[in-house]
Amino acid sequence: MPVDGWEIQPPGKGQEGRDPDKSREVNCLARKAEVNLSSFHGDFAVTREGNQVQITSSYVIRCSPVAPCQSCQYGTTSRVARPSIHGDSLLDDLLEVLRSLHEQDAYSLLELIRGNAPFDQIRGSINHALSRVRAQSDDEGSFRRLQAIQHSMEAYSRVPPFRPRIMDLRLLGHHAPYRVPASPWTSVTDDDDLVSHLVSLYFTWDYPFYAFLDRRVLVKNLVVGNVSSDFCSPFLVNALLANACHYSQYYSEAYAVPGDIKTMGTKFLAVAEQLLQTHQFESGTNVRLASLQATLLLYERYSMSGEDDHGYSMLHRATEMAEALGIINSPQLNLDESRMSEDMITSIKRTAWGLFQIDTVVHANFLRPSRVFEVSVIPIDRETDTTDIWTPYPISQPARASWLSQYFDEACRLSVIARDISRGLQAHSDPDPDLRPHKRALYDRLRRWEEELPPAFAPAKKPASHILILRMRYHALLINLLLNGLGGSLPFHPSHLQEPRGRFDTTASTEAWDTALSSAREIAGLVRLHREEYGIVRAHPYTMYTIMLALFTLLEHPSFELLDRDFLSLTSSLSVVASCSRVGKNLWRIFRQSVRARVRDQQVDGADGVSSERSLSRSSSLSTDRWAHYAEALRKLADNDGSEESPSNYVATSIGDMLGMFETLSLGNQEDIQARQESSAFRFSPS
C-alpha cells in the first residue's frame, strides 16, 4: 500500500500485523535521513543518535515503482549518516541567523526550539524572519550573506528530490502500456524493459500532439520485428527512442553522462544519425514512409536540443520527401482507388496531416509563411471512440478518455487557420496595408473553432494532456494574430481607440491588448491545470513556447506587475520545463534578463533608485507570504545561476525579440538554411 510515496508490503508468513502509525514514522524519518529501506525485516524500531538513524523492521518496505526516492541508489544498510548535513555547519548557520535577526524574531525562534517544534516549523520561521531582514537591508554584503544562509537552512530538511540517479527499470517496464522488444531495432541496448519504458513515454507525452504516424500499425510492426517493413525501421525506432529520453529525465538510463541534459538520448541519436546517412539517397517514389516519419522525429529532437540549424534542416528535408511522395503541395490523391493496404492508407494520411500540423505550428509560432500550403490526401475519418484510453504513464493518475480521433481532426482544422494566418505574412508584405478586415475574419474563424470544440474538451473535464495543450495552441495563435501577425500591423479594431501607454508601447488598440492579455491568462490557467493533474516536466515541448509567449504578453503590457499571480505561476512552470533542455536553459536566461530590464525601466519611470536585482530579490521574499508555491521560481529569477553560456546577457525588449531568439535557439536561422539549400555545395550532416 503506498504511503507518502512508499510501498509498504505486509509481513510474510507467521508475522504479526503492522502498525500503520509506526510505518508512517519510519517512512518520514527515512526520507529525511535519505536512508535506504529497500529490504528491512523485524519489528519497527527507530533510534536516532545525532545525525544517524537506526531502523529495524519485520516488514518488507520497498520504494514505489512509480515514485521512488533518491535513497534507492544506496545499498542495503541499517545505519546511514545523512550525507550532506554536518552538525558544526548547522550550528554555525543557526548562530549566524540568531545574530542577524531582530530581537523579537530571535526570541520567537528560541521559543520554538525550546518547545521542541518540528524542524519544518523552525525552518519556516527562519525563512520568514530572514526575508524581512533581507528586505530591509541596505548593505549589499549583509544582503548576500543572509541570502546564502537562507538557502543553506532550507537544505537541512529538504526531502530527497524525486530524481533517482539509479533506477531498476524492470519496476517500470512491467507497468509500461506498450511492451516491445529492443532487438532487432537498436544496438544501444538489449534491455526490453528500457525500450518498452521509452516507447511508452513517447506514446503518452509526445505522440498525441502531432500524431504523424499510426500508433497501432507501428506497435504491431515493432512486436513482429520485421526491419524491412515500410512501417518501421531501425532508423525510425532509434529516432523515436532519442526523443523519448526527453521524457525520462528521472532515470540515468536516458543519459550518456548521468544528470547531464546535453547527453540525454545521445546514444540513440548517434545511431539514428548513422542510419540517416544510409537513407539520404531515398528520393521520389523510393522514399520510405518510415524514413519520412523518422526525419520528423529528428526535427523534434533537434528543436529540443538546439543543435545549430538542424531543426529547420530536418523539417525542410521532411517537406521535400513528402512532396516527392505527392502527399502535400500536389494534386489530390484518391488513396481509396489504390491497391494499398488499409494500414498503408491510414499511415499515409496521418503522416501527411501530421506534417501539415508541424509545419503550421512552426511557421505560425515564428511569424513566417507556411511551406505546406495543401495536403493532397483527405483527412482521417473522425470517430467517436470512448474505448481509446490515455494513461499518464508513469505517474499514478487515473486513466481517462483519449479522444484521439476527435483531437486529431480538431488539430487539423486549427492548422488550416494557422496556415492562413502564417501565409498572410507573405500576402500582405506592403508597409501599411489595411489588414483589419482580413485579421477580423481570421479572428472570427479562431473564435468559431473554439466554440465548436466537443464538450469533453472543456478544461473543467480535466481532459488528457494533449487536449489541454491544443487549447494553449489556440490562445497562442490568438496572441500572435492580435499583437504580431500579418506584416506587423497590430490592430484590426478602429484606430481611434485609446492606445496603451508606457515603456512597451505598440500600435495595438486597447481592445486587442485586452484580448491578448486574456489569452495569456487562459494559458496560465491551462498550465496550472496541467501541472496539478500531470505535472509539467513531461509536458510536450510546445508547452514551453506557449508559456514564454504568455509571459512576454504579461511582461510587455503597460500594467505589468511582478507579483501578478499568473505571471508568478507561469514563471514557476517555466523554471521547471526550462531545466529539461539546453534550449530551455538559454531561454530562461533571456527571460530573467528581460524581467530585470523591465523592472529597471519601471523603477526609472518611478524615480526609484533601487537596483533591479535587489528589487527582484526583495519581491521573491515578499511573495513567500502571498504565494509560497511560486517563491522558489521568483528567487531563481533574481539569482545569478553562474552560467557563462551565450546568450546569458541578451535582453528581449518585445514579444518579437523573444520569438526571434526562440527560433534561432531551437530551429536555427531560416534564411541561412534556405541559402545553403540553394547552394550546390550544401549537404546536411548532423555530425
Secondary structure per residue as TSV (DSSP state, phi and psi in degrees):
chain	resnum	aa	ss	phi	psi
A	1	M	-	360.0	126.5
A	2	P	E	-67.6	132.3
A	3	V	E	-133.1	109.0
A	4	D	T	52.3	41.6
A	5	G	T	92.9	-5.3
A	6	W	E	-108.5	151.9
A	7	E	E	-110.9	110.5
A	8	I	E	-102.5	116.1
A	9	Q	-	-92.2	144.1
A	10	P	-	-67.4	160.5
A	11	P	-	-66.9	161.3
A	12	G	-	-77.0	-167.0
A	13	K	T	-60.5	130.8
A	14	G	T	86.7	-2.3
A	15	Q	-	-91.0	157.2
A	16	E	-	-80.8	161.4
A	17	G	-	-64.3	154.3
A	18	R	-	-90.6	161.0
A	19	D	-	-96.8	111.7
A	20	P	H	-58.9	-39.2
A	21	D	H	-64.7	-39.8
A	22	K	H	-69.7	-36.0
A	23	S	H	-58.9	-45.8
A	24	R	H	-65.5	-37.0
A	25	E	H	-63.5	-43.3
A	26	V	H	-63.8	-43.8
A	27	N	H	-59.0	-49.6
A	28	C	H	-62.2	-45.6
A	29	L	H	-65.0	-40.2
A	30	A	H	-66.6	-38.2
A	31	R	H	-60.2	-45.2
A	32	K	H	-68.1	-34.6
A	33	A	H	-89.5	-4.2
A	34	E	T	54.8	45.0
A	35	V	-	-90.8	138.6
A	36	N	-	-79.6	120.9
A	37	L	-	-111.9	31.8
A	38	S	T	-70.6	-23.1
A	39	S	T	-159.5	75.7
A	40	F	-	-104.1	146.6
A	41	H	-	-133.3	155.5
A	42	G	B	104.6	166.5
A	43	D	S	-62.6	145.2
A	44	F	-	-61.8	127.8
A	45	A	E	-140.6	122.3
A	46	V	E	-121.9	122.7
A	47	T	E	-130.7	147.4
A	48	R	E	-123.9	137.4
A	49	E	E	-131.5	97.4
A	50	G	T	64.5	-117.2
A	51	N	T	-98.1	11.4
A	52	Q	E	-110.2	152.5
A	53	V	E	-129.4	135.0
A	54	Q	E	-115.7	123.0
A	55	I	E	-131.5	132.7
A	56	T	E	-132.5	153.1
A	57	S	B	-158.9	152.0
A	58	S	S	-95.9	7.9
A	59	Y	S	-113.0	144.6
A	60	V	-	-85.2	113.1
A	61	I	E	-112.2	118.6
A	62	R	E	-123.8	146.9
A	63	C	E	-66.4	142.9
A	64	S	-	-61.7	136.2
A	65	P	S	-66.1	-19.1
A	66	V	S	-89.3	-39.3
A	67	A	S	-132.7	68.9
A	68	P	-	-72.4	156.8
A	69	C	-	-95.3	166.6
A	70	Q	G	-66.6	-25.4
A	71	S	G	-68.1	-10.4
A	72	C	G	-61.8	-16.0
A	73	Q	G	-72.9	-17.7
A	74	Y	S	-90.4	156.5
A	75	G	-	-74.4	169.9
A	76	T	-	-65.7	129.8
A	77	T	-	-154.6	155.7
A	78	S	S	-112.4	-2.4
A	79	R	E	-146.0	108.4
A	80	V	E	-131.5	132.0
A	81	A	E	-86.2	146.1
A	82	R	-	-63.9	123.5
A	83	P	T	-70.9	-28.6
A	84	S	T	-116.6	11.3
A	85	I	-	-119.8	126.6
A	86	H	-	-123.7	133.5
A	87	G	H	-56.7	-42.9
A	88	D	H	-61.9	-42.6
A	89	S	H	-65.0	-42.4
A	90	L	H	-61.5	-43.4
A	91	L	H	-64.8	-42.3
A	92	D	H	-61.1	-44.7
A	93	D	H	-66.6	-38.3
A	94	L	H	-64.5	-41.7
A	95	L	H	-63.6	-40.2
A	96	E	H	-64.3	-37.4
A	97	V	H	-61.9	-47.2
A	98	L	H	-62.4	-36.6
A	99	R	H	-67.4	-32.6
A	100	S	H	-85.1	-23.9
A	101	L	S	-77.6	155.6
A	102	H	-	-65.7	158.8
A	103	E	H	-57.1	-44.7
A	104	Q	H	-66.1	-40.6
A	105	D	H	-65.8	-40.1
A	106	A	H	-64.5	-40.5
A	107	Y	H	-63.7	-43.3
A	108	S	H	-62.8	-39.0
A	109	L	H	-65.3	-43.2
A	110	L	H	-62.6	-36.5
A	111	E	H	-63.6	-40.1
A	112	L	H	-63.4	-43.5
A	113	I	H	-64.7	-45.1
A	114	R	H	-66.2	-28.9
A	115	G	T	-84.3	9.0
A	116	N	T	58.0	41.4
A	117	A	-	-69.8	151.5
A	118	P	-	-58.3	151.1
A	119	F	H	-61.5	-36.6
A	120	D	H	-60.5	-38.9
A	121	Q	H	-67.5	-39.7
A	122	I	H	-64.6	-44.3
A	123	R	H	-62.1	-41.1
A	124	G	H	-61.7	-40.9
A	125	S	H	-63.6	-42.3
A	126	I	H	-63.2	-43.3
A	127	N	H	-59.1	-48.5
A	128	H	H	-64.7	-41.3
A	129	A	H	-66.1	-44.2
A	130	L	H	-66.1	-34.8
A	131	S	H	-61.6	-41.1
A	132	R	H	-67.3	-40.8
A	133	V	H	-65.7	-42.7
A	134	R	H	-62.5	-40.6
A	135	A	H	-65.3	-25.6
A	136	Q	H	-100.7	-0.4
A	137	S	-	-82.6	133.9
A	138	D	-	-104.0	-11.8
A	139	D	-	-89.6	121.8
A	140	E	H	-63.1	-39.6
A	141	G	H	-63.7	-44.6
A	142	S	H	-64.3	-39.3
A	143	F	H	-59.7	-46.7
A	144	R	H	-66.0	-40.3
A	145	R	H	-64.3	-43.4
A	146	L	H	-65.8	-36.2
A	147	Q	H	-62.7	-44.4
A	148	A	H	-64.7	-39.9
A	149	I	H	-64.2	-42.7
A	150	Q	H	-60.0	-42.6
A	151	H	H	-65.6	-41.4
A	152	S	H	-69.1	-36.3
A	153	M	H	-62.8	-35.8
A	154	E	H	-64.6	-30.4
A	155	A	H	-72.3	-22.6
A	156	Y	H	-65.0	-33.0
A	157	S	T	-117.6	18.7
A	158	R	-	-68.2	133.9
A	159	V	-	-66.8	137.9
A	160	P	-	-50.8	133.2
A	161	P	-	-65.7	150.2
A	162	F	S	-76.8	66.3
A	163	R	-	-152.8	69.9
A	164	P	-	-63.4	136.1
A	165	R	S	-84.0	-20.9
A	166	I	S	-129.1	129.0
A	167	M	-	-144.3	130.0
A	168	D	-	-79.7	104.2
A	169	L	T	-71.8	-5.9
A	170	R	H	-63.1	-31.5
A	171	L	H	-62.0	-38.3
A	172	L	H	-87.4	-36.0
A	173	G	H	-57.9	-36.5
A	174	H	T	-73.6	-17.4
A	175	H	T	-98.6	-2.6
A	176	A	-	-64.7	135.4
A	177	P	S	-63.8	-25.7
A	178	Y	-	-122.1	120.1
A	179	R	-	-105.1	113.2
A	180	V	-	-135.4	155.9
A	181	P	-	-85.4	154.5
A	182	A	-	-78.7	-38.8
A	183	S	T	-94.9	138.7
A	184	P	T	-100.0	26.2
A	185	W	T	-86.3	-32.4
A	186	T	-	-139.4	147.0
A	187	S	S	-97.0	-1.3
A	188	V	S	-73.1	-37.5
A	189	T	-	-149.9	154.1
A	190	D	-	-111.6	15.2
A	191	D	-	-87.3	107.0
A	192	D	H	-63.2	-33.9
A	193	D	H	-64.8	-42.8
A	194	L	H	-64.0	-46.4
A	195	V	H	-64.6	-41.7
A	196	S	H	-62.4	-40.5
A	197	H	H	-61.2	-47.3
A	198	L	H	-68.5	-42.4
A	199	V	H	-61.5	-39.6
A	200	S	H	-66.5	-38.8
A	201	L	H	-62.0	-43.6
A	202	Y	I	-62.3	-48.1
A	203	F	I	-69.4	-20.0
A	204	T	I	-84.0	-47.7
A	205	W	I	-107.9	-29.4
A	206	D	I	-100.9	-53.2
A	207	Y	H	-52.7	-47.7
A	208	P	H	-60.9	-28.0
A	209	F	H	-64.4	-44.8
A	210	Y	H	-104.8	-36.2
A	211	A	-	50.0	50.1
A	212	F	-	-90.7	12.3
A	213	L	S	-140.4	161.2
A	214	D	-	-88.5	111.6
A	215	R	H	-60.7	-43.9
A	216	R	H	-63.1	-44.0
A	217	V	H	-66.3	-42.4
A	218	L	H	-64.9	-46.3
A	219	V	H	-62.1	-40.2
A	220	K	H	-58.9	-43.4
A	221	N	H	-75.3	-30.0
A	222	L	H	-62.3	-43.0
A	223	V	H	-67.9	-39.8
A	224	V	H	-66.5	-38.6
A	225	G	T	84.9	23.6
A	226	N	-	-86.9	102.9
A	227	V	T	-73.8	-12.3
A	228	S	T	-93.0	4.0
A	229	S	-	-66.7	148.5
A	230	D	S	-72.9	-15.5
A	231	F	S	-98.9	-10.8
A	232	C	-	-154.3	149.3
A	233	S	-	-157.9	158.7
A	234	P	H	-57.2	-33.8
A	235	F	H	-58.5	-49.1
A	236	L	H	-63.9	-45.1
A	237	V	H	-67.1	-43.7
A	238	N	H	-67.2	-36.2
A	239	A	H	-64.3	-40.4
A	240	L	H	-63.4	-44.6
A	241	L	H	-67.2	-35.6
A	242	A	H	-62.0	-41.0
A	243	N	H	-65.7	-43.3
A	244	A	H	-62.9	-28.0
A	245	C	G	-61.9	-23.8
A	246	H	G	-61.1	-28.6
A	247	Y	G	-94.9	6.5
A	248	S	-	-118.5	44.0
A	249	Q	T	-61.4	-24.2
A	250	Y	T	-85.9	-2.2
A	251	Y	-	-124.9	128.3
A	252	S	G	-63.4	-22.6
A	253	E	G	-63.9	-17.6
A	254	A	G	-82.5	-8.3
A	255	Y	B	-111.8	147.0
A	256	A	S	-77.0	-39.4
A	257	V	S	-117.9	110.1
A	258	P	T	-51.6	129.2
A	259	G	T	88.0	-12.6
A	260	D	-	-94.6	108.6
A	261	I	G	-63.8	-22.8
A	262	K	G	-68.1	-17.7
A	263	T	G	-105.9	10.3
A	264	M	B	-66.6	117.3
A	265	G	T	72.8	10.7
A	266	T	H	-69.9	-26.0
A	267	K	H	-67.4	-45.1
A	268	F	H	-66.1	-36.9
A	269	L	H	-64.7	-40.0
A	270	A	H	-60.7	-41.1
A	271	V	H	-66.4	-43.0
A	272	A	H	-61.3	-39.5
A	273	E	H	-66.8	-37.0
A	274	Q	H	-63.6	-43.1
A	275	L	H	-69.8	-28.6
A	276	L	H	-58.0	-40.5
A	277	Q	H	-63.6	-33.2
A	278	T	H	-76.7	-19.2
A	279	H	H	-102.1	-1.1
A	280	Q	T	-71.2	-14.3
A	281	F	T	-93.1	1.8
A	282	E	-	-66.7	131.4
A	283	S	-	-151.5	162.4
A	284	G	G	56.4	-138.9
A	285	T	G	-73.2	-5.4
A	286	N	G	-86.4	-2.0
A	287	V	-	-68.8	125.8
A	288	R	-	-82.8	140.7
A	289	L	H	-59.8	-38.2
A	290	A	H	-64.2	-33.3
A	291	S	H	-69.8	-39.7
A	292	L	H	-62.2	-44.9
A	293	Q	H	-64.2	-39.5
A	294	A	H	-64.5	-37.3
A	295	T	H	-64.9	-38.5
A	296	L	H	-64.8	-36.3
A	297	L	H	-65.2	-38.9
A	298	L	H	-66.8	-36.5
A	299	Y	H	-56.2	-47.5
A	300	E	H	-61.4	-42.8
A	301	R	H	-62.1	-49.4
A	302	Y	H	-66.9	-32.7
A	303	S	H	-70.7	-23.4
A	304	M	H	-80.9	-35.4
A	305	S	H	-94.6	-12.6
A	306	G	T	67.8	46.6
A	307	E	-	-82.4	86.1
A	308	D	T	49.0	-123.5
A	309	D	T	-104.7	17.6
A	310	H	H	-67.4	-26.5
A	311	G	H	-61.2	-53.7
A	312	Y	H	-64.4	-36.4
A	313	S	H	-58.3	-45.8
A	314	M	H	-70.6	-38.3
A	315	L	H	-65.2	-42.5
A	316	H	H	-65.3	-40.2
A	317	R	H	-63.1	-43.5
A	318	A	H	-63.4	-39.5
A	319	T	H	-62.4	-43.3
A	320	E	H	-65.1	-37.4
A	321	M	H	-65.7	-41.9
A	322	A	H	-66.8	-36.8
A	323	E	H	-64.8	-38.3
A	324	A	H	-63.8	-33.6
A	325	L	H	-78.7	-12.2
A	326	G	T	79.2	20.8
A	327	I	S	-99.1	-6.8
A	328	I	B	-139.2	155.2
A	329	N	S	52.8	34.0
A	330	S	S	-139.9	169.2
A	331	P	S	-58.1	153.7
A	332	Q	-	-61.3	138.4
A	333	L	-	-105.8	139.4
A	334	N	-	-105.0	92.3
A	335	L	G	-68.6	-24.3
A	336	D	G	-66.1	-25.2
A	337	E	G	-85.9	-7.8
A	338	S	S	-80.1	172.2
A	339	R	-	-99.8	23.4
A	340	M	-	-73.4	154.8
A	341	S	-	-72.2	162.0
A	342	E	H	-62.2	-36.8
A	343	D	H	-61.4	-40.9
A	344	M	H	-69.0	-40.4
A	345	I	H	-63.0	-47.3
A	346	T	H	-67.3	-35.3
A	347	S	H	-66.8	-42.1
A	348	I	H	-63.2	-45.2
A	349	K	H	-60.7	-45.9
A	350	R	H	-62.5	-42.8
A	351	T	H	-65.6	-43.8
A	352	A	H	-63.1	-49.2
A	353	W	H	-74.5	-30.2
A	354	G	H	-66.0	-42.4
A	355	L	H	-61.3	-40.7
A	356	F	H	-59.3	-42.4
A	357	Q	H	-62.4	-47.8
A	358	I	H	-58.6	-46.4
A	359	D	H	-61.8	-42.8
A	360	T	H	-72.8	-34.7
A	361	V	H	-61.3	-49.0
A	362	V	H	-62.3	-50.5
A	363	H	H	-76.8	-33.0
A	364	A	H	-69.7	-35.9
A	365	N	H	-55.9	-46.4
A	366	F	T	-108.5	20.6
A	367	L	T	59.6	45.4
A	368	R	-	-124.0	154.7
A	369	P	-	-70.8	135.4
A	370	S	-	-63.9	142.2
A	371	R	S	-86.9	-26.2
A	372	V	-	-96.4	107.0
A	373	F	-	-101.8	-9.5
A	374	E	-	-156.2	138.9
A	375	V	B	-101.2	130.3
A	376	S	S	-93.3	7.0
A	377	V	S	-128.7	152.0
A	378	I	-	-71.1	154.0
A	379	P	-	-66.5	166.0
A	380	I	-	-69.9	142.1
A	381	D	-	-58.5	136.6
A	382	R	-	-79.9	123.2
A	383	E	-	-122.6	150.6
A	384	T	-	-103.9	98.1
A	385	D	-	-117.3	97.2
A	386	T	T	-76.9	-8.9
A	387	T	T	-86.5	-11.8
A	388	D	-	-77.1	111.7
A	389	I	E	-108.0	138.6
A	390	W	E	-107.2	120.7
A	391	T	-	-109.7	122.5
A	392	P	-	-75.2	58.8
A	393	Y	T	-58.2	137.5
A	394	P	T	-102.8	16.9
A	395	I	S	-80.3	158.0
A	396	S	S	-91.8	58.4
A	397	Q	-	-109.3	148.7
A	398	P	-	-65.0	148.8
A	399	A	-	-69.8	159.7
A	400	R	E	-148.9	168.4
A	401	A	E	-60.4	137.0
A	402	S	-	-81.1	-39.0
A	403	W	-	53.0	35.1
A	404	L	H	-64.4	-36.9
A	405	S	H	-64.8	-46.7
A	406	Q	H	-66.5	-39.7
A	407	Y	H	-59.0	-48.0
A	408	F	H	-62.0	-40.2
A	409	D	H	-65.7	-43.1
A	410	E	H	-66.1	-38.7
A	411	A	H	-64.8	-36.9
A	412	C	H	-67.7	-40.4
A	413	R	H	-62.6	-41.6
A	414	L	H	-65.6	-34.4
A	415	S	H	-65.3	-33.2
A	416	V	H	-62.5	-42.1
A	417	I	H	-67.0	-41.6
A	418	A	H	-62.0	-38.7
A	419	R	H	-60.4	-44.9
A	420	D	H	-66.5	-34.3
A	421	I	H	-66.6	-47.4
A	422	S	H	-67.1	-39.3
A	423	R	H	-76.9	-14.3
A	424	G	H	-64.2	-25.4
A	425	L	H	-60.4	-39.2
A	426	Q	H	-79.2	-37.9
A	427	A	H	-70.2	-26.4
A	428	H	T	-123.5	69.7
A	429	S	-	-96.0	-1.1
A	430	D	S	-67.1	157.5
A	431	P	S	-57.8	-51.4
A	432	D	S	-135.0	61.0
A	433	P	-	-75.3	155.9
A	434	D	-	-84.8	97.2
A	435	L	-	-98.9	1.6
A	436	R	H	-59.4	-44.2
A	437	P	H	-62.8	-39.5
A	438	H	H	-66.2	-43.4
A	439	K	H	-68.5	-36.7
A	440	R	H	-61.8	-41.2
A	441	A	H	-64.1	-42.2
A	442	L	H	-66.7	-40.1
A	443	Y	H	-60.8	-44.5
A	444	D	H	-64.6	-37.3
A	445	R	H	-64.7	-40.7
A	446	L	H	-63.0	-45.4
A	447	R	H	-62.0	-41.4
A	448	R	H	-65.5	-39.0
A	449	W	H	-59.4	-45.1
A	450	E	H	-65.9	-38.0
A	451	E	H	-67.0	-28.1
A	452	E	T	-92.0	3.7
A	453	L	S	-63.2	147.8
A	454	P	-	-60.1	147.4
A	455	P	G	-56.0	-31.1
A	456	A	G	-66.8	-14.3
A	457	F	G	-87.7	-0.7
A	458	A	S	-66.6	138.2
A	459	P	G	-55.0	-32.6
A	460	A	G	-61.7	-23.7
A	461	K	G	-79.8	-6.3
A	462	K	-	51.4	60.9
A	463	P	-	-74.3	-179.2
A	464	A	-	-63.0	162.1
A	465	S	H	-54.3	-45.9
A	466	H	H	-65.5	-27.8
A	467	I	H	-73.0	-39.3
A	468	L	H	-62.3	-40.9
A	469	I	H	-71.1	-31.3
A	470	L	H	-60.6	-40.8
A	471	R	H	-66.8	-37.0
A	472	M	H	-60.9	-39.8
A	473	R	H	-62.1	-41.1
A	474	Y	H	-59.0	-46.1
A	475	H	H	-69.8	-32.5
A	476	A	H	-64.6	-39.8
A	477	L	H	-63.1	-40.5
A	478	L	H	-59.9	-46.2
A	479	I	H	-61.7	-45.9
A	480	N	H	-64.5	-38.7
A	481	L	H	-64.8	-41.6
A	482	L	H	-75.9	-37.2
A	483	L	H	-111.5	-16.9
A	484	N	T	-131.4	-29.7
A	485	G	T	-77.3	168.4
A	486	L	T	59.7	70.7
A	487	G	T	71.2	13.2
A	488	G	T	82.2	2.4
A	489	S	-	-84.4	105.3
A	490	L	-	-75.0	-52.2
A	491	P	-	-85.8	145.9
A	492	F	-	-112.2	1.6
A	493	H	S	-91.1	166.0
A	494	P	-	-53.7	139.7
A	495	S	T	-72.4	-13.1
A	496	H	T	-79.4	-7.1
A	497	L	S	-65.7	151.4
A	498	Q	-	-63.9	136.4
A	499	E	-	-90.7	149.1
A	500	P	-	-67.4	150.6
A	501	R	-	-116.4	152.6
A	502	G	S	137.8	-177.3
A	503	R	T	-58.9	-37.1
A	504	F	T	-102.3	52.3
A	505	D	-	-64.4	143.7
A	506	T	-	-135.9	177.8
A	507	T	S	-93.7	8.1
A	508	A	-	-70.2	145.1
A	509	S	-	-73.9	162.6
A	510	T	H	-59.9	-40.0
A	511	E	H	-66.0	-41.3
A	512	A	H	-62.9	-42.6
A	513	W	H	-62.6	-44.0
A	514	D	H	-62.3	-39.8
A	515	T	H	-66.7	-42.7
A	516	A	H	-63.8	-41.5
A	517	L	H	-63.9	-37.6
A	518	S	H	-62.7	-40.5
A	519	S	H	-66.3	-37.6
A	520	A	H	-61.3	-39.4
A	521	R	H	-72.2	-32.4
A	522	E	H	-63.9	-41.5
A	523	I	H	-60.1	-43.0
A	524	A	H	-58.6	-42.9
A	525	G	H	-65.3	-39.9
A	526	L	H	-67.1	-39.0
A	527	V	H	-65.6	-41.5
A	528	R	H	-60.9	-43.0
A	529	L	H	-63.1	-43.6
A	530	H	H	-60.8	-40.8
A	531	R	H	-67.2	-38.8
A	532	E	H	-69.0	-38.0
A	533	E	H	-84.4	-43.9
A	534	Y	H	-128.3	1.8
A	535	G	-	77.3	174.5
A	536	I	S	-118.7	-14.1
A	537	V	T	-67.2	-27.8
A	538	R	T	-102.0	7.7
A	539	A	S	-61.8	149.9
A	540	H	-	-55.4	142.6
A	541	P	T	-54.3	-23.5
A	542	Y	H	-58.9	-25.5
A	543	T	H	-59.0	-36.9
A	544	M	H	-63.1	-37.2
A	545	Y	H	-62.5	-48.1
A	546	T	H	-64.9	-36.2
A	547	I	H	-63.6	-46.9
A	548	M	H	-61.8	-42.9
A	549	L	H	-63.4	-43.2
A	550	A	H	-65.5	-41.4
A	551	L	H	-61.5	-44.2
A	552	F	H	-73.0	-26.3
A	553	T	H	-65.4	-43.5
A	554	L	H	-66.3	-41.6
A	555	L	H	-66.2	-36.8
A	556	E	H	-82.7	-17.2
A	557	H	S	-68.5	140.2
A	558	P	T	-58.2	-25.4
A	559	S	T	-91.0	17.3
A	560	F	-	-55.8	133.8
A	561	E	-	-129.3	132.8
A	562	L	T	-61.9	-33.8
A	563	L	T	-95.4	18.4
A	564	D	-	-59.5	132.7
A	565	R	H	-60.6	-43.0
A	566	D	H	-67.2	-37.3
A	567	F	H	-63.9	-44.2
A	568	L	H	-65.7	-40.7
A	569	S	H	-61.8	-46.7
A	570	L	H	-67.3	-37.5
A	571	T	H	-62.6	-42.2
A	572	S	H	-60.8	-44.4
A	573	S	H	-68.0	-39.2
A	574	L	H	-62.5	-38.0
A	575	S	H	-62.5	-25.8
A	576	V	H	-82.5	-54.3
A	577	V	H	-67.9	-30.4
A	578	A	G	-69.3	-23.5
A	579	S	G	-77.0	-5.1
A	580	C	G	-95.8	-1.2
A	581	S	S	-155.0	158.4
A	582	R	H	-64.8	-40.5
A	583	V	H	-58.5	-45.5
A	584	G	H	-62.3	-40.1
A	585	K	H	-65.3	-39.8
A	586	N	H	-67.1	-39.7
A	587	L	H	-65.9	-35.7
A	588	W	H	-61.8	-40.5
A	589	R	H	-64.5	-41.8
A	590	I	H	-62.0	-45.3
A	591	F	H	-61.1	-44.3
A	592	R	H	-61.7	-46.4
A	593	Q	H	-64.5	-36.1
A	594	S	H	-67.9	-38.9
A	595	V	H	-65.2	-42.5
A	596	R	H	-59.4	-43.2
A	597	A	H	-64.0	-40.2
A	598	R	H	-64.7	-44.6
A	599	V	H	-65.2	-40.1
A	600	R	H	-62.2	-41.1
A	601	D	H	-65.9	-38.7
A	602	Q	H	-62.1	-38.8
A	603	Q	H	-68.6	-37.7
A	604	V	H	-63.1	-44.4
A	605	D	H	-61.9	-32.4
A	606	G	T	-96.5	9.2
A	607	A	T	57.5	39.2
A	608	D	-	-100.9	125.3
A	609	G	-	-90.2	0.3
A	610	V	S	-72.7	139.5
A	611	S	-	-65.7	152.8
A	612	S	H	-65.3	-35.6
A	613	E	H	-64.6	-42.5
A	614	R	H	-64.9	-39.8
A	615	S	H	-62.5	-43.4
A	616	L	H	-63.4	-42.7
A	617	S	H	-65.5	-41.0
A	618	R	H	-66.7	-39.6
A	619	S	H	-61.9	-37.6
A	620	S	H	-65.9	-34.7
A	621	S	H	-69.4	-44.9
A	622	L	H	-63.1	-32.6
A	623	S	H	-70.5	-16.7
A	624	T	H	-63.5	-30.2
A	625	D	H	-75.7	-32.6
A	626	R	H	-93.7	-45.3
A	627	W	-	-138.4	74.6
A	628	A	G	-59.3	-28.5
A	629	H	G	-62.7	-27.1
A	630	Y	G	-104.0	1.3
A	631	A	H	-63.7	-38.3
A	632	E	H	-64.4	-40.5
A	633	A	H	-65.2	-39.1
A	634	L	H	-69.2	-34.4
A	635	R	H	-65.2	-41.7
A	636	K	H	-60.4	-35.1
A	637	L	H	-63.7	-36.3
A	638	A	H	-82.4	-34.2
A	639	D	S	-78.9	153.0
A	640	N	-	-88.8	127.4
A	641	D	-	-82.7	0.2
A	642	G	-	77.0	3.4
A	643	S	-	-79.6	143.3
A	644	E	-	-104.9	4.6
A	645	E	-	-68.2	141.9
A	646	S	T	-74.6	148.1
A	647	P	T	-102.2	71.6
A	648	S	T	-63.3	-23.8
A	649	N	T	-105.6	8.6
A	650	Y	-	-73.7	135.3
A	651	V	-	-116.9	121.4
A	652	A	-	-91.4	116.0
A	653	T	-	-94.7	3.8
A	654	S	S	-159.5	169.4
A	655	I	H	-60.9	-41.0
A	656	G	H	-60.9	-41.4
A	657	D	H	-60.8	-44.4
A	658	M	H	-61.9	-44.5
A	659	L	H	-63.0	-39.4
A	660	G	H	-62.4	-43.3
A	661	M	H	-70.9	-37.9
A	662	F	H	-58.5	-45.8
A	663	E	H	-61.6	-46.4
A	664	T	H	-63.4	-42.1
A	665	L	H	-68.2	-36.9
A	666	S	H	-93.9	-45.9
A	667	L	T	-110.5	-21.9
A	668	G	-	104.5	-165.0
A	669	N	-	-104.3	116.1
A	670	Q	H	-59.0	-42.4
A	671	E	H	-64.8	-41.6
A	672	D	H	-63.3	-40.3
A	673	I	H	-63.0	-46.4
A	674	Q	H	-63.0	-38.5
A	675	A	H	-65.1	-40.5
A	676	R	H	-70.5	-35.0
A	677	Q	H	-67.4	-29.8
A	678	E	H	-77.4	-14.5
A	679	S	S	-85.9	137.6
A	680	S	T	-66.9	-17.4
A	681	A	T	-84.3	-6.8
A	682	F	-	-73.8	124.9
A	683	R	-	-139.2	129.2
A	684	F	-	-81.0	129.2
A	685	S	-	-142.3	105.7
A	686	P	-	-64.3	-19.2
A	687	S	-	-82.3	360.0
